Structures are given as structure tokens and as C-alpha cells.
Amino acid sequence: MQLGMELKFLRSQISPHFLFNTLTNLVFLARKKSDRLETSLLMLSNLMRYMLYDAGKKISLKQEIEYLESYVALQKLRFGPDVKIAFIAELSARRHKLQY
């Protein structure tokens, strides 16, 4: 019962389609023996951990921004250089600006 609820919650947070596309991209990186594979796997792992264990809890804005940065980076991996993405977030006096 709890596993079913967790799966439903996971689906409500992020599309299974995104996960399948990300895994396909990771397979491509593995075949190319890309240096980006390890980083991408860690990003996906952190996203999954966040969705399953942290999403129901209070978290810091910094953690939320890190989640969004990982999501954007994995989407960029999927779409490649043809898609331009700008993500700007301000946290305290420090400004985060990511352009892919």
C-alpha cells in the first residue's frame, strides 16, 4: 500500500516520461564513455531522493534551487545545444545564474 502511494506521489511530482528520457540519455553517455555520465547519474539520484524522501518535508530554498538546477541540467542533456534555457535565482546576497 505504501509503495503504491509513493509511486503515485512520484508520478505527481515528475513525469515518468522524463525519467525514461533521462535514462535513455544516460545509456547514450555510457556508450560514448562520456565524462558527464557520473555527474548526470548523481543528479538523477539526487532528484529521485528529493522526490521520494524530501518533497513532503520542509526544505531550504537552497535545496529547492539545487533540485531545479539538476532538473534543468538533465533536460539540457536531453535536448542538447539547440534549446536555450536560462535559469536565474537569487538566494540571500548570492545570485545564481545558469544559462545552458
N, C-alpha and C positions, 0 to 999 in steps of 0.2 A: 504494500500500500504506500509506504513512504517513498519507495523508489519511483513509483508512478507519479506521485506528487512532485518529486524533484525533477523528473523528466518534463512534466507539464510546465513547471516553473522555468526550466532551462529553455524550453521552446518559446515561452512568452518573452524571454529576455533577448534571445538572439536566434535568428533563423537557422534551422538545420541546413538549409541551402548554403549559408555562409560557411558552416563547418565543413561540409563536403567540398566546397570550392577551395577552402584553405588547405585541407588535407591533400587534394589533388596538386595544389601548388607546391606543397612540401615534398611530395613524391617527385615532382619535376626537379626541385632543388637537390634532392638526394641523388637523382640520376646524373645530374651535372656535377655532383660533388662540390656544390657551392658552399662557400664560407658563410653564407647567410642562413643556412639550414638550422644550425644550432640556435641562433638568435630567434628565428621565426618559431621554432618549436617551443622555446621558453616563453615567447609572447602568447602563443596559443594556450600553453599550460596555465599561465597566469590568468588569462581570460576565463578559462574553464573554472579555475579555483575561485575566482571572483564571483562568477555566476552561481556556482553551487554552494559556496560557503559564506561569502561576504555580502551578497546582494540584499539579504534580509536584515543586515545589521547596519548600525550607524558606522560610516567610514569617513575618513578625512577627504577634503576636497582634493588634496594631493593624490590620494589613491584613486579617486574618480578620474582625475586628469590622466594618470598613468594608464588606467583602463582604456580611456578613449584614445590615447596615443597608440597603444598596442593595436586597438581595433583599426584605426586609420592606417597604420603601417601594414597590417595584414591585408587590408583592402587594396592598398597600393601595390602590394606584391601580386595580387590577383589581376589588377587592371594594367599594371606596367606604366611606362612613362607617358603614354598617350593621355592619361587622365591627370589633370592638375588638381591637387587638393591643398587647401590652406586651412590650418587649424591654429587658432590663436587663443590662449587662455592666460589670464593674469591671476597669479596667486601671491598674495602679500605684495611685497615690493618687487618681486621677481617676475619677469614676464616670460612666458613660454611661447615660442613661435615655431611652428613646424610647417614647412612647405615641402610637399612631395612632388 
